[in-house]
């Protein structure tokens, strides 16, 4: 979806949109902003039918969902604009259904709080009332309302801040990729015990731990015992096991590797969740971090080396690669190593990006030592269906 451009005009009176519309209008992901229902209906063939026909013919990616932030332009002018709003909205949704002719479509009518565009004080209430009636009607596919109230906006009262855009995407994702009922949790990981063990392995950081680490409550400071970016919190490691291992807990025979293992926090969490210490492998280039790991995990295989050249990890069943800051070249190397050396059905956990040549079994929002992250559960299989190298069979598996 292409966002609106800066509306400022040049000396000739032309806005950048004057140049971009003719180009982008032929793209199947083009989005037109500031358009009322009457305008959408009048130009329906050019704005909806033609792009969808291209996608159906195979010249563009297949669409199964429509995300539509809708309503402002229809209700901003006068009381009379509400008279036809419900009828026009019903007509448009019916036309959309006829055009796409599929049953898995989700239309998201995102309620708006951009009151600067709504001249009438009661506009939001009337708008949401009409949208709610539409969502409850039977069109042959599901229509969900995603509430955007409380999301932070820029000073102009029109556009969302960067954080606001992220928050909107989280709410949309919850609708487009709904989670099944979470599996029963394995035996609860004793976070205090985990913390105490890590304290012992990094005495000089214990004061920083006491001041900066929290695992609960409304306030979370994600600074942790290691001051690298690579560690994920124990709660996230627990979710990985819940979503990717039989019986929702690690079997005794499971072998685990952490690429860039830092101070060993991830491996220690694996041990406390049931993995045998001798089945854990950590590879870390910083010897000072590795030495702290050895205090907490004396029976594990802990190597001070580069995991792109030291392939001691390739035979493990579960591999962690905290890849938030990995560049495309490094991700490509990991992918090549996995495809050339790992066994069928090896699970590789990556952060904030998928792994080429693997099937993504699902995603969930996790917590890292630096803040929130998106955890990808990837399975290597020679028969993995992929698009542009990364499987598109993604779903949210745990919240």
N, C-alpha and C positions, 0 to 999 in steps of 0.2 A: 504494500500500500504506500503510495507516495503522499507525503504530507504537504500541506499548504506551504507555499513559498512566501518570502517577505513581500508584502503587498506594496512596498514603496515603489513609486514610479520614477522613471528616468526623465531627462529633460524633454523628451519627445512625448511624454505622457503614457508610455507603455510600462506595464507591470511585467515582472519576470513570468508571471502566469500566462501572459499573452503568448510567450514563446514556448512555454512548456506544455500547455494544454494540447496543441496540435500533435506534439510528439508523444506525450504520455497517453493520450486518449486511445491509442492503438495497442497499448500494453494491457495484458490481462489482469495485472494487479493495480491498475489505475484507480485512484479514488478521487472523487470530485467533492470539494468541500463547499459549505454554505449553500446547499441546494434544497429547495422545498420539495414536498411530495409532488406538487403539480408539475414542477420542472422535471423531476425524475420520470413521471408518467409520460410526459410529452416527448422525452428523448429516450424512452425505455430501450428501443431497439439498439441505439448507438452506445448507450452506457452499460447495458446489461447483456442483452441477447448476443451481440456480436462477440464480445470477449468470451462469454461462456461457450459459444459455438466453437471458438478456436481451441479452448481447453478441452472440449469434448472430442475434437478431431485429433487430439494427440499433439498439437503444436504448442501446448502449454500444460502446466501441471494440473491434474484433476482437482477440482474443488469439491469439498464436501461440507464446508461450513461458510457462513457469511457473518462477518462481524460488522455491525451497522450501528454507529453512534448517531442517533437520529432524534429529531424532534424540535431542535431549536428554531430553525428557519420557519417552521410552520406555525409557531405560537408566539412569535416575537412582535407581531404587528397590531392585532386588534382582537377584541372579544369574538368578532365574527369568524375569525380564523379557526376557532374550535368547532364550529358547526359542521364543517366538512372533514375535519381531521380524522376522525375515527373511520369514516367511510373511505377516504382516500388511502388510509393506512391498510385497511382490509383489502381494498382493490389491489394495492401494490403487492402485498404478501401473496395474494392469490395468483397474480401474474408471475411472481417469482417462483412459486411452486410449479406452475405450468411450464416455465422455462427450463428449470433444472431437472424436473421429472425424476427426482430421487427421493427416497424416504428417510435418508440419514441426515438431512439438512438441519442445521441449527441456526436460527436467526437470533442474533443477540441485539435486543433493543436496550441500549445503555442509557439509563436515566441520567439526566444532566443536572448539575447544580450551578451551571454558568449563568447566574441570574442577571449578569450585566447585559445579556442578550434578550432577556425576557422583560418587556416593559410593564407587564401587569404583575402585581404582587402575588396573585394566586396562580400564575402561569405554571410553576413546577407541579402543583397539586393536580391541575387539570391535565397536564401532559402525562403524568404518571398514571392517572386514572384511565386515560385512553389506552395507554400501552399495556396496562394490566388486563384490560378487557381483551385485547388482542392476544396476549400470552395465554389466556384461559380458553380461547376458542380452538376448535379442532380444524386445523388446516392440513392434516396428514403428516405433519412433521412437528418437531418440538420447537417451541419458542421460549427462550429464557430471558428474564429481565436481570441485568447486571447493574446493581446500584453503585453509583460513583460518588455517593455522598461522603464527605469527610476527606476526600482526596485533595492533596495540596495543589494549588494553582499558582500561576505567575501573577504578578501585580496587575496585569491587564485584565484579569478576571475571565479570560477566554481560553488560554492555553495552559496545559498542565506543566508543572515543573518536571525535571528529570526523574525525581523520586515519585512524583505523581503518575508519570507515564508507566513507571515500573509497577506501581500499586494497581493501576488499571489492568495491566497485563496479567498480574497475579489473579485478579478476580475473573478476568476472561478465561484464563487457563483452567480455573476450577470448574467452569461450565463446559469448555470445549474438551477437556481431558479429565473427566470425573474419575475419582478414585473408588475402587471397590471397598468394601468393609475391611479395615486393616486386620491382618492376621494377628493371632495372639502373640504377645511379646514373649521372647525367651526370658529366662531367669534374669531379673533386673540387675543391671550392672551397678555395682557399688561405686559411685563416682567419688565419694570421699576416700575410699581405699585406693582408687586409681590415682587421685590427686596426691595422696600421701606417698605412694610409691614413686611417683614422678618427682616429688619434693626430695626424696632421698637420693635420687640420681642426679639432682641438679641443686645442690645445697645453696650455691651462690645466687640462685634465682628464687629461693623460697619467699623472700620478702616481696618480690615482684608478684609472685603467685597470690599471696595473701591480699595484696592491694588491688590486683587487676583481674582476677578470674572469678567469674560467677557462672553457675549452671542453672539458675532458676530465677523466678520472679520476673517482674516487668522490665527491670533494667538489666541489660546484658552487656558486659564488656568482653570482647572476644580475644583480648590479649591472653596468651596462654604461656605455658612453660617454655616453649620454643619460640624464638623470635624470627623464625622463618615463616614463609607463607604456606607451607605444605601440609600442615596437620589439620585433620578434621576432628571435631569433638566426639567423645565417646557415644553420645546419643545418636550421632549420624552413623557411626560404625555399627551400632546396634540395629539401626534401620536397614543397613545393607544386608545384614544377616537375615533379618526378618523377610526381606524381599527376594533373596537370591539363594538361600540354602534350604535343603529339605528339613521338614519339621520346624522351620523358622529359627533354627539354632545351628551353630557349626558342629559338624560331626568330629569325633576325635581324630579321624584320619585326614581331615582337611588341611592342606598346605596353603600358606598365605605368604605373599610377598608385598613389600611396600617399596616403590621406586622413589627414592628421595625420602628416606625414612626419618630424617630429622633426629629428634631426641627419642624417638621410639614410641610416641604416644598412641599411634594407630595400632601398632603391634601389641602393645600392652593391653589395649582395650580388647583386641582379639583374644588374647590369653585369658582375660578375666571373663569373657563371654563363653569360654569353653574350649578354645583351641589349645593344643599341646604346645608348650613353649619351644620344644625342639623342632616343631613343624613351621616355625616362623622365620622368614628371611627378610632382612632389611639391607638396603644398599644406599649409602650416603657418602657424598664426596667430602663433607666437612668432618674431619676427625674429632673435633671437640664435641660435636653433636653425637657422633657415633659412640664416643667413650661414655657419654651419659646413658645411652641406650644399653650399653653392656652391663651397667650397674643394675638396671631394672630387669634385664632379660639375659642373664648370663648363659643360658642354655640355647639361645637362639643363634642362627647364622647371621652375623652382622658384619658387613663388608664395607670397607672404605674404598669405594671405586665408582666408576661411571656406569650406570645401568645400560647405556647404549652399546658398551663394549664388553662389559662383564654380564654374561647371560645366565648367571646362576639362578635366575628367577623364572626362567621360561617354562619349567615343568611344574610350577605351582598351580593349584586349582583356582585360587582367587588372588587377583593382583590389583593392588591399589596404585593409582597414578594420579596424584593430586595436581591436576593439570591446569589450574586456573591461569597461571602465567606462562604456560608452555606455548611456544610459538608454533606456527604450522609445520616448520621443518622438523622440530622435535616430535610433534604428534605423528608426522609421517614416518619417522624412524621407528617409533614404538609400534605403529601399525605394521610396518614391514617385518619387524622382529616377531610380533605375535603371529602373523600369518605364515611365517617361514619356520617357526620353531615350537609354537605352543600346541598343545593337544586340542583335539576337537572338544567343544563345549567348555573351554576355559572361560572364566568370568573375569572381565577387566572393568574396574570401577574408575571412571574419570569424572572430572569436575568441570562444569560450565561449557563443555564441548564433547561431541561424540568421538568415536574412534572409527576411522575408515576401515571398511572391510569387516565390520562386526555388526551383528544385529542388536539394536537397543531394545532390551526387554522392558524398559520403563525408566522414568525419571522421578525424582522428588526433591523438594527443597531441603537442604541440609545446612549445617552450621560448621564453619571453619574457624580457625584461630583468628582469621582476619575479618570475619563477618559471614553473611549468608552466601550460599552457593547452590547451584543446581547439580545434583548427583546423577550421573548416567550409569545405569547397569548394562554393560555390553557383554554379549556372548559371542565368542569366536566360533564360527562354523564355516566350513568350506562352501556350504550351500546357503549362507546368509543372504537374503534378498536385500539388495542395496540400490540406492539412487544417489548418483554423484558420489559414490564411495561410502556413504553412511546410511545405515538402514533408516527407513522412515516409519517403521512399525513401532512408534513410540507411544507410551501411555504413562499417565501418572499412576504409580503403583502404591504410593504411601504418602500420607500427608503428615 
